Structure formats: structure tokens, C-alpha cells
């Protein structure tokens, strides 16, 4: 049986960072198991059933990489254009037949069809208006693809048809959010959508009809905050705050603050939660901080796994 591992992506010298590619580390011991060279693998996703990893190559001429998973470092299987510029996020739909990519540079959303072997085939591309900055791709439980657009203050929506894998813009169009919010990442929990605003430093909660239920600051620390990632786990909402360099712990129901702790580095770009540990990719301090969770609260004095310019942590059993 394979050990529980984390795959770490980040920026490489050709994309403004110091990383070396996709690094694999064993959880618990934090033993480095290997590194696969790659250009700017700033976000990673795994196929829901196959041992296949997908990465974006965040450059002007964006790429998507496909890798086989096994013992040690991932093995390259192929690479193709992302369908846009500066891709920063990707996700595989629950059926494993579609891969969606958010291209931040030109705002294009691209959807790649996935073969039974996990390789990429047909490509559909959905450009958007000037000033658009697609920042994430999330498949809802109904199969609808949601894309928070940081430049347009919208969540763009696309319908997917399981019968023939067609993808089309939602007939009701995008969801308009608060002006100046800059929606970056979103997640779903208990029939609610949680969206973090990079530009106004807020977290907002919406019902399925996209009525805003509650809004609150992502951080109570002084100074400007550019929150990045958020997740609901173990009865808490966690938010990474760039600027304060903290992780906020909030009530997912009321957004009341429970705790706010130092992230163990600088500029927490992304995090993952596994086995009562919080793994924080601190982009500007070249390390992934591992914070123990006690009753859901991150504890001080984390262990730090050194790795160049990390921007994504993907944990797998």
C-alpha cells in the first residue's frame, strides 16, 4: 500500500519562482519522495478514479500536464495547451470525463474531454469579455461548472451534459456578486456556497439561488488582506490570509471568528487538511508549514517542509 502523500506544486524559475516542479512528500514523516520537473505547476488536481495527476503550467502560453501516479515522483504522460493564458486552477468533474481550466490571463475557461485512460482529448474554449480573470473551476453537485471571475465580480456558470459531455454557457448567465469583491475561490458545504473576495477581504455565504446570506471580513488583523483559499472541514471554515499571513477559523453558519493564527510563513497561497494537520503553502517563504489541529484550531510552532515558491498542496491517501 502506498503511504499517504502530498503533491506540491509551485512556480519555477521560468515562471518567476524558485521551485523545481512537482514535489512528492510523505505525510507524517515529511520525507521527500521525489520531484518531477515541470514548468510553473501552480495548481494540481487528481482524477477521481484513476492514478492520474493534472497540472496547469502558469505561463503566458498556458499548458496542462498529465502525469501517472505511483511510487515516488509522477511520470509525465503528455502535455497540451491550456486553451488560454496564465492558467491558475483546474478541476476534474466527478464522472472523470471532463477537465476544466481557469485561465487567469485572458479569462478564458477551457474544458478538456478526458479519455478512459485519463488522457486529454477534445477541447472546448469559452473566452470572456475584456478585464476578465477566471480564477478557479468548481463542479457543483448538479454537474454545473462554476468559475469565480476575479476581474468581473461574477461567478460564471456552464452546463455539462453527462449523456454526451457537451458543455454550454448557463442559460441564466453568470451570478453577479458584490462590486469590487474580486471573487477568487469558492467551496460548497451543507447547501451553501462560500466565496472569498481577494480584493475586498471578505467571505460571503450564498444559498442555492445565490441570495447572499451573510458576509464578514476574512481576517480581524490590521492592514490589507488578500485572502486566497478557503475550505470547510470538521465543522469549521478555514481561510488563508495573505498580508496578515494568518489562517482564520470561522463558524461556517454565522462567519463568527473562532480563532486566527499565524500561517507559519509568508503569503499563504493555498492549504490542504489531512489527518488533523493543516498543510499551508507559503509562497514567499519557500515552505509548506504543517500545523497540528487541536479541536479544529491550528497550533503554533509548525514544522516547515522546505520547497521553492509553493502555491498548491494536494493530499492523497
N, C-alpha and C positions, 0 to 999 in steps of 0.2 A: 504494500500500500504506500502511495506517495505521502510524504509529510505535508502538513498544512503549510502553504506558502503564500508569499505576496509577490506580485509583479509590480515593479516600479518603473514608471515612465517619466520622461522629463526632456529638457532642452539640451541639445548637443552644441558643440562649438559653431557649426554651420547655421544654427538657429538661435544664436545669442546666449547659449548656456555653456555648462562645463560637463554635462553628462556624457555617458558613453553609449547609451542605447537603452535596452530593456534589461533591467536587473532583476534577478530572482533571489529571494531571501527566505530562509526557513523561519516560520513564526516560532516564537518561544526562544530558540537559541540565537536567532538573528544571524545565522550562518549564511554567508553569501554562497549561493549555489551555482551562479554563472551569470554571464552577461551576453546578450546578443546585440551586436552593433546595429544601429538604426538611426535614421536622421529625424531628429525632433519628435520622438514618440510621446507627445504631450498628453494623450489620453488613450486608455486601453479599455477593451470590452471583450467578454468571452462568449462563445456560442453556448446556448442553453443546454445542449446535449452532447456536443462533440468537443474533443480536446483541441479546440482551435481558438487562437487569440487574434484579435484585430487591433490595429493601432492607427491613429492618424499620424501623418508626417506634417507638422505645422510649419509649412513654408509657403511662399507666395504661390508656387505651383504645388498645391497640396496633393498628398498621396494617402492611400490606405494600404497598410501592410497586413498580410495574413501569415500566421505562424502556427506550427504544430506544437502542442504542449506534451511534455513527457518529463522524464527525469532530467534535471538540470536546465540549461538555457533553452528558450524556444527555438525551433528550427524554421527558417523562412520557407514559405510555400509560394509566395507571389506578392506582387505589388502592382497597383494601378492608380491612375489619377483619382483624386477625391471628388472631382466634379466642380471644384471651386477653389478659392484661395484661402490660405491660413486656416485649415480645419482644426477645430479645438475640442470636438467632442463627437462620440459615435455611440450607437446602441444597436443591439440585435433585438428584433421583435420576439415575443415568447414562442412563436412557432419555429424560429430559427431559419426563416425563409427570406427575411429582409434585413438589411443593414442600413441604418440611417446615419448620415453625417451632417453635422452643423459646420458650415464653412464661414468662419467669423469675418474673413477679409472682405468678401463681396456679398455676404448674406445669403448665398445660395444654400439650399437644402438639397442634398443628393441622396437618393435611395438606390442601393445596390441589391440586386437579387442574389441569393445565396444558394449554391448547389447542395445536393445531398452530402457531398464531401466537405462542405464548408467553404468552398472557393467562391469568388465573386464572378457574377455573370453580367446580366443586363443592367444598365444604368439609367435611371430617371433623374432629371435635374429640374429644380424649381427655383429659378432666380427670383429676386425681390427688388423692391424699389431702392433708390439711392439712399445711403445712410443706414441701411440695414446691417445688423451684426448678429447673425444667428449664433447662439452660444451653447446650446445643449439640444439633445434629441431624446425624448422620453415617450415610450409607448404606454398608453393607458390600458386599463383592464378591458376596455371595449375594442382595443386594437387601434384606436386613433393615435396618430403620431402628433406629439406636442413639441413645439420648438420655441422656447423663450428667446425673444429678439431684443437684445440689449439696446440696439440703436433705435428701434421703432416703438418701444414701450408696449409690446404686444406679445401674446402667445399665438404663434401661427399653428394651424391645425390641418392635418391631412388624413383622409380616409384611406384605409387599406382593406382590400377585398381578399379574404382567405381563399376564395374559390380560384382566383387566377392571379393573385398577388398584385393586382392593379393598385396604383397609388394616385390619388387625385386630391386637389385642394378641397377643404371642407366647404360645403355649400353655404354655410353661415359665416364664413370668413374667419379672420383672426379675432381673438379676445383682446379688447383694449384694457390696459392696466393704467395705474396712476401715472400721470405725466411726470417725466423726469426720474422715474423709478429705476430704469435700467435693469430689467429682469435678466438674471444670469443663470441661476439653476433653480430647479423645481423638483419636488418629490410628492408622493401621494401616501396618505395614511388615513384609514377609517373614513372613507368617502369624503376626504378633504384634500385640496391641493395646497401645498406650501410653496411659496415663491420668494426668493431672496432678491432684493434690489441692490445691485452693486453701486449704483450712483446715488441713491438716497439713504442707503444704510439700513433699510427696513426688512422685516419679514412680514408677509401678508398671507392670510388664510382665506381660501375661497371654497364655496360649495360646488357641486357638480354643474350648477347653472352659471357659475363664475360670478356669483354675488360675493363681494368682499365681506367677510365675517369679522375679522379683527386684523389690526396692523400694529406693529410695535418696532422699536429700534432693535437691531440685531445685537448691539453692544451697548452697555452702560458706561463704557470707558470714555474719558475725554478725548477730543481730537477727531479727525476724519476717519471714517471706517469704510472700507471697500469689501464687504462680505463676499465670500467666494462660494462655498459649498454648504449644503445642509442635508441632514438625514434625520429620520425618526427611528429610534431604537430603544427597546427596554422601557418604554413609557416616557421618554424624553425626546425633545427636539434639540439637535446639536447644530451649531452654526460656526463656521470658521471666519474669523475677522482679521482682515489684512489692514495694517495700520496700528490698531491696538495690539496685534499679534496675540490674540486670545481665542479660546473656544467658549462660546456661550452655551449654557444648558438652560432650556426654556420648557415651560409646560406646553405640550402640543395643543391643549384645549384653549388656554387663555393667553398664551405667549408671555405669561408672567415669568420673570427671571428666577431661576433656581440657583445658578452659580455661573461664574465666569472665571476661567483660569488661563494662565499663560500656556501658549501652544508649544513651548519647548524649542522655539527657533524664531525665524523671521519670515513673514509673508506666507501664512498657511494657505496654500493654493487648493488643497484637496485633502480628504481624510477617508479612512475606512475603519469600520468597527468589527472586531472579531475576538471571540474568547475573552470578553471583559477587558479588552485592550483597545485603545484609540490610537491609530497609526496616522500621524499628521505629516503630510508632505510640505515641508517648509522650504519654499522655492529659493529664498535669498540667503539661507544659511546652510545650504548644501547638506541636508539631512532629513531623515524621517524620524520624528520623535515618537516614542512608544509610551503612552500614558496609561497607567493602570486605572480602570474604572472601579470605584468602590461605591456600591449602591447607586451606580449610574453617574457618579461625579468623577471627572478626571483628577488624579492625584498629582502632586508636584514631584519634582526630581525625576523626569523621564529618562529612559535610556535613549540614545540617539544613534541611529544607523547612518553612517556617513555615505552620501551618494550625491553626485553633482546635479544641481538645479532640478530637484524632483518636482513634478507637477501633478502626478496621479499615483494612487496606491490602489491596487486591485487584489483583494484577499480571496483565496480559494481553499476549500477543504481538500 
